[in-house]
Amino acid sequence: MKYFLYQLKKHPLAIFGIAIIIFWLLAALFGPSLMQFTHTQIDSDFQMARPGEEGHLLGTDSLGRDILSRIIYGSRSILTVALLTSILSTIVGIILGFMAGYFGGKIDAVFLRGMDILMAIPPLVLSMVVLGILGNSTILSLTLIVSIAFIPATARVSRGVLLTEKSQEYVSAARIRGEHHLYIMFVEILPNTTGPIIVEATARFAYSIMMVASLGFLGVGLQPPTPDWGMMVIENKPIITQAPWAVLFPALAIASLVIAISIFSDFVSKVLIHEQ
């Protein structure tokens, strides 16, 4: 931890990224209670109001809804889905990758072919197809679908790091002691592979945000009245010439969070690689 903080002082860009992440986390947790307007409130007298007009700090959209409120409320859903997706895909990916790499043979061969099939389908396309079949998108369904799309990549990383550790002496010693396979995998090996897995998980967090925003932009993400940053961009696209702020601010919210997490992921990668 001391080394992490020491390196953080030397990387102002990482501090900037962490500050943005913290801002959005605080906005998601406490922002809605501080808003003057709700995300569903319609002010028909001030449609496409300019930023700052009548208390609308970021203006309003074509229906007269406050853009700032919708962005703040939308941060809850996108962060929730992205965080749950990152956690779920990492856990399942570790289990599948470790099982395949540890036992090898036919299990590993079946795993590799299955992952190849899933990775041959672009995650966005796979998610769109499944969401199109299911119909209405909820936070739960979106989390499960995006997680499934990201599991293959995480599982391959987990398998790779396990194969690297599998031949180490401490693993052989655990086998000689008669330890169970699950104990060796998740008690002996897992703690020594946390670096690459943490880096992969943080990267998946950023990818999840882009995925959720992209699905919303394509109209198959979270449905109204739940605010969705991607949906806000596409639904305000027709008024971009009259009210460009209605498209610009949600797009900036997506970009700021993705860039911040990417910066943080890159910093974590450098720190963990140095420690190893």
C-alpha positions in Angstrom: 0.0 0.0 0.0 2.9 2.4 0.8 4.5 1.7 -2.5 1.1 2.3 -4.2 0.7 5.7 -2.6 4.4 6.5 -3.3 3.9 5.8 -7.0 0.6 7.7 -7.0 2.4 10.9 -5.9 4.7 10.5 -9.0 1.8 10.1 -11.4 -0.5 13.2 -11.4 -2.4 11.8 -14.3 -3.4 8.8 -12.2 -4.5 11.1 -9.4 -6.7 13.0 -11.9 -8.2 9.7 -13.1 -9.0 8.6 -9.5 -10.5 12.0 -8.7 -12.9 11.6 -11.7 -13.9 8.1 -10.6 -14.5 9.3 -7.0 -16.6 12.2 -8.4 -18.9 9.9 -10.3 -19.1 7.5 -7.4 -20.2 10.3 -5.1 -22.5 11.6 -7.7 -24.2 8.2 -8.0 -24.5 7.8 -4.2 -25.5 11.3 -3.1 -26.2 13.3 -6.3 -29.9 12.4 -6.8 -30.9 13.7 -3.3 -29.2 17.1 -4.1 -30.9 17.7 -7.5 -33.5 20.4 -7.8 -35.3 18.5 -10.5 -36.0 14.7 -10.8 -34.9 12.7 -13.9 -38.5 12.3 -15.0 -39.8 15.8 -14.3 -40.9 17.6 -17.5 -40.8 21.4 -17.8 -42.9 21.9 -20.9 -42.3 25.7 -20.7 -38.6 25.3 -21.1 -37.9 22.7 -23.7 -34.3 22.8 -25.0 -33.5 25.5 -22.4 -29.9 26.7 -22.6 -27.4 25.7 -19.8 -28.1 27.9 -16.7 -31.6 29.0 -17.8 -34.3 28.7 -15.1 -32.1 26.7 -12.8 -31.2 24.0 -15.4 -27.4 24.1 -15.0 -26.8 21.9 -18.1 -30.0 22.9 -19.9 -32.9 20.7 -20.9 -33.7 18.2 -23.6 -36.5 18.3 -26.2 -39.1 17.3 -23.6 -37.9 19.8 -21.0 -36.2 17.3 -18.8 -33.2 18.5 -16.8 -30.0 17.1 -18.3 -27.9 17.4 -15.2 -30.5 15.4 -13.2 -30.7 12.7 -15.9 -26.9 12.4 -16.1 -26.6 12.1 -12.3 -29.4 9.6 -12.0 -28.0 7.7 -15.0 -24.6 7.4 -13.3 -26.2 5.0 -10.8 -27.4 2.5 -13.4 -24.3 2.6 -15.5 -21.9 2.3 -12.6 -24.0 -0.5 -11.0 -24.1 -2.5 -14.2 -20.4 -2.0 -14.9 -19.3 -2.9 -11.4 -21.5 -6.0 -11.2 -20.4 -7.0 -14.7 -16.7 -6.6 -13.8 -17.1 -8.6 -10.6 -19.3 -11.4 -12.1 -17.2 -11.9 -15.3 -14.0 -11.9 -13.2 -15.3 -14.5 -10.7 -16.7 -16.8 -13.3 -13.7 -16.3 -15.6 -11.3 -17.2 -12.8 -13.2 -20.4 -12.0 -13.4 -21.5 -15.6 -9.8 -20.5 -16.5 -8.3 -22.1 -13.4 -10.3 -25.4 -13.9 -9.2 -25.6 -17.5 -5.6 -24.8 -16.9 -5.2 -26.9 -13.8 -6.7 -30.1 -15.0 -5.7 -29.7 -18.7 -6.4 -32.5 -21.2 -9.9 -32.8 -22.6 -11.2 -30.3 -20.1 -8.8 -27.7 -21.3 -9.5 -28.6 -25.0 -13.3 -28.2 -24.5 -12.7 -24.9 -22.7 -10.5 -23.5 -25.4 -12.9 -24.4 -28.2 -15.9 -23.0 -26.2 -14.0 -19.7 -25.5 -13.0 -19.5 -29.2 -16.6 -19.8 -30.3 -17.7 -17.1 -27.9 -14.8 -14.8 -28.7 -15.5 -15.1 -32.4 -18.7 -13.2 -31.8 -18.1 -9.5 -31.0 -19.4 -8.8 -27.4 -21.6 -5.9 -28.6 -23.3 -8.1 -31.3 -23.8 -11.0 -28.8 -25.3 -8.6 -26.3 -27.6 -7.0 -28.9 -28.9 -10.4 -30.1 -29.6 -11.7 -26.6 -31.2 -8.4 -25.5 -33.3 -8.3 -28.7 -34.6 -11.8 -27.9 -35.4 -11.0 -24.2 -37.0 -7.7 -25.0 -37.1 -5.2 -22.1 -33.6 -4.6 -20.5 -33.2 -4.4 -16.8 -30.1 -3.9 -14.7 -30.1 -7.6 -13.9 -30.5 -8.8 -17.4 -28.0 -6.3 -18.8 -25.5 -7.3 -16.1 -25.8 -11.0 -16.9 -25.6 -10.5 -20.7 -22.6 -8.2 -20.7 -20.9 -10.5 -18.2 -21.4 -13.5 -20.5 -19.8 -11.5 -23.3 -16.8 -10.6 -21.2 -16.2 -14.0 -19.5 -14.1 -15.6 -22.3 -11.4 -12.9 -22.2 -11.2 -13.0 -18.4 -11.1 -16.8 -18.4 -8.3 -16.9 -20.9 -6.2 -14.5 -18.8 -6.9 -16.6 -15.7 -5.9 -19.8 -17.5 -2.7 -18.1 -18.7 -1.6 -17.0 -15.2 -2.4 -20.3 -13.7 -0.3 -22.2 -16.2 2.6 -19.9 -15.3 2.2 -20.7 -11.6 1.3 -24.3 -12.0 4.9 -25.5 -12.3 6.1 -23.6 -9.3 7.6 -25.5 -6.3 5.0 -24.3 -3.8 2.3 -26.0 -6.0 4.3 -29.3 -6.0 4.7 -29.0 -2.3 1.0 -28.6 -1.8 0.3 -31.7 -3.9 2.9 -33.7 -1.9 1.1 -32.7 1.3 -2.1 -34.1 -0.2 -4.0 -30.9 -0.5 -7.3 -30.9 -2.4 -7.3 -29.5 -6.0 -9.6 -26.7 -5.1 -7.4 -25.7 -2.2 -4.3 -25.6 -4.4 -6.1 -23.6 -7.1 -7.8 -21.0 -4.9 -5.7 -20.9 -1.7 -2.2 -21.5 -3.0 -2.2 -20.3 -6.6 -4.9 -17.5 -6.7 -3.1 -15.1 -4.2 0.0 -15.3 -6.5 -2.0 -14.3 -9.6 -3.9 -11.3 -8.3 -1.9 -8.8 -10.3 -2.9 -9.7 -13.8 -6.4 -10.5 -12.7 -6.9 -7.1 -11.0 -5.6 -5.4 -14.1 -8.0 -7.4 -16.3 -10.9 -6.6 -13.9 -10.3 -2.9 -14.0 -10.1 -3.0 -17.8 -13.4 -4.9 -17.9 -14.9 -2.1 -15.8 -14.1 0.4 -18.5 -15.2 -1.9 -21.3 -18.5 -2.5 -19.4 -19.2 1.2 -19.3 -18.6 1.5 -23.0 -20.7 -1.6 -23.7 -23.7 -0.3 -21.6 -23.5 3.1 -23.2 -23.2 1.6 -26.7 -26.3 -0.7 -26.1 -28.2 2.4 -24.9 -27.1 4.3 -28.0 -28.4 1.5 -30.1 -31.7 1.5 -28.3 -31.4 -1.9 -26.6 -30.0 -0.8 -23.2 -31.9 0.3 -20.1 -35.4 1.6 -21.1 -37.2 4.7 -20.0 -37.9 6.0 -17.4 -34.5 4.8 -16.2 -31.9 7.4 -17.5 -29.2 5.9 -19.7 -26.3 8.0 -20.9 -26.1 6.2 -24.3 -29.9 6.5 -24.8 -29.7 10.2 -23.9 -27.2 10.7 -26.7 -29.3 9.0 -29.4 -32.7 10.4 -28.3 -31.4 13.9 -28.4 -29.5 13.5 -31.7 -32.4 15.0 -33.8 -32.0 18.3 -31.9 -28.3 18.5 -31.9 -28.3 21.6 -34.0 -30.8 23.4 -31.8 -29.6 22.1 -28.5 -26.1 20.6 -28.8 -25.7 20.5 -25.0 -28.3 17.7 -24.8 -26.0 15.4 -26.7 -22.6 16.9 -25.6 -23.0 16.5 -21.8 -24.0 12.9 -21.8 -21.3 12.1 -24.3 -18.7 13.9 -22.1 -19.9 11.9 -19.0 -19.3 8.6 -20.8 -15.9 9.8 -22.1 -14.7 11.1 -18.7 -15.6 7.9 -16.8 -14.1 5.6 -19.5 -10.9 7.6 -19.8 -10.5 7.9 -16.0 -10.9 4.2 -15.5 -8.5 3.5 -18.3 -5.9 5.8 -16.8 -6.4 4.1 -13.4 -6.1 0.6 -15.0 -2.9 1.6 -16.7 -1.5 2.9 -13.4 -2.4 -0.3 -11.5 -0.8 -2.4 -14.2 2.5 -0.5 -13.9 2.5 -0.7 -10.1 1.6 -4.5 -9.9 4.1 -5.4 -12.6 6.9 -3.5 -10.7 5.9 -5.3 -7.5 6.1 -8.7 -9.1 
